Amino acid sequence: MPNWEAWSLFEEEVAAEIRKEDAQSPRLKLLPHLVSLQLRGCPKLRAPPQLGEDTASLKEILLIRMNNLEAVGDFPMLSELGISKCEGSERVRNLPQVTDLRVHGCPNLSLVDGLGSLQQLGLGEGMQEVSSRWVPGLQEQHERLHGEELDVYTWR
């Protein structure tokens, strides 16, 4: 999907109707059983889908070759995140349940925070210099919260 720029589950008119009905009925669950989401080869997509409470079961997201992706965050129940070859990515934040973060080929990633449950950080080849901006903060936070060193590993 090389020309996909924005994620929407339905047209705006349908969304407005659902919001109207939603105010009068129990919350509509669009993807209540979604556990894993992989998005690949969407170089124009600017942001991953913001599905909110509709995906309480979502545990893993893998984002690959999404060059315009600027930020990933605000997935409260997510436990694993992989980002690969997303050259425009600048921020990963507000993922309080993420225990495993894997990053590769993201040369502009300058901010990673709000990952209080992080246990493992995987850095792909070429990420060591870029990650030197934010790994010390993650290590410090992990030691303060968990009393042990963060498991940081690299791969080729």
N, C-alpha and C positions, 0 to 999 in steps of 0.2 A: 504494500500500500504506500507507494512512494509519494503520493500527493496528499495524504491524510494529514490535516493540520490541527484538527480539534476532535475531541472525543465527545460524542453525545449518544445517548441511548435511544432518543426519539426526537422528533421535530419539536420546535418551541411551542406550537399550539397544543400538542399532546401533553407536553410538560406542564403547561399552564393549567390544563384541565385536571391533570393528576394532582397538582398542588391544591387546586380548589377542592377536589374530592378528598384529598388527604387531610385537609383541615376538619373534615366532618367524619372521618372514619379512621380505623387503626392504620398505622404506617404501612404503606405499600412496600413490599420487599421485592426488588427487581432481580437480584442475584443472591438469594440467601444461602446457597450451598457452594458458591465459588470459593475454592481453596487456593488455587494457583493461577496466576495470570502471567502470560508471556507475550510481550510485544516486541516484534522484530521487524527491522527494515522499514521503519516509518520515519524517514529523515526529516520530515517537516512537522511532525507532531510536537507541539510546544509543551505539553504537560500530560502526565498520565491521567487516567480517568479519576475524577473525584467522586467516589461512590458512597462515601460516608457510611452511615449505619446500615445501608443495604448490603454490605459485605462483611458482616461481623465474623464470618468464617474464613475470610481471606487471610492466608498465612504467608504466602510467598509471591513476590513479584520479580520477574526477570525482564530487564529492558536492554535491548541490543540494537545497535546501529540506529540511534535516534538522535541525530546531530543537532536538532533545535531544542531538545529537551533542556530546560534551564534548571528546574528544581524538582525534587521528589520529596514529598512529606505529607504529613497529616493522614496517615493510615494507622489508626490507633491499635489495631489488633495484629498488624503485620509482624511476623517473626523472622523472615528471611528476605533479603533484598540483594539482587545482583544487578549491577549496571556495567555494561560493556560497550565500548566504542560509541559512547555518547559524548562527542567532543564538545558540545555546547553546555553540558551540565556544569552548573556552578555551585549548587546547594543541595544538601541532603539534610533534612532536619525534621524534628517533631515526629519521631518514630519510636515511641516509648517502649514498645515490646520487642523491637528488633534485637535478636540475639546474634545473628550472623549477617554481616555485610561483606559483599565481595565487589571490588571495583577494579576495572581494567579499561585502559584506553580512554580516560576522561581527563585530559590535560588541563582543563579549566576549572576543575572541582576545587573550590577555594574555601568552602565552609561545610563542615559536617558536625552537627551538634543535635542535642535532644534525643540521644540514643542511650538512655540510662540503663537499659538491660543488655547492652552489647556485650557479648562474650568472645566472639571471634571476628577478626577483621582480616580479610584476604585482599592483598594488593597484587595486582597483575604487573607484569613487566612494564617498566617505565613509570610506575606510579609512585616510586619512592620519593622523588624530589617534590612532586606536587603534594603528596600527602604530608610532607614535613610541616606544612602550614597548620594542619588540624589533628594529626595523630597524637601529638603530645597532650592536647586538651582531652582527647578521648581516653588516653592512658591515665591521665590524672583523675578524671571523673570516675573511671572504672575502679581505680585503686581506692579512692575515697568511698565509693558506694559499696564495693565488694571485698575490700581488704586484700586484693591480689592483683597481679599484673594482667593486663589485657592480652589475650592470645592474638598476636599479629603474625601473619605468615605471608610469604610471597610465592608466586609461581610464575612460570614462563609461558 
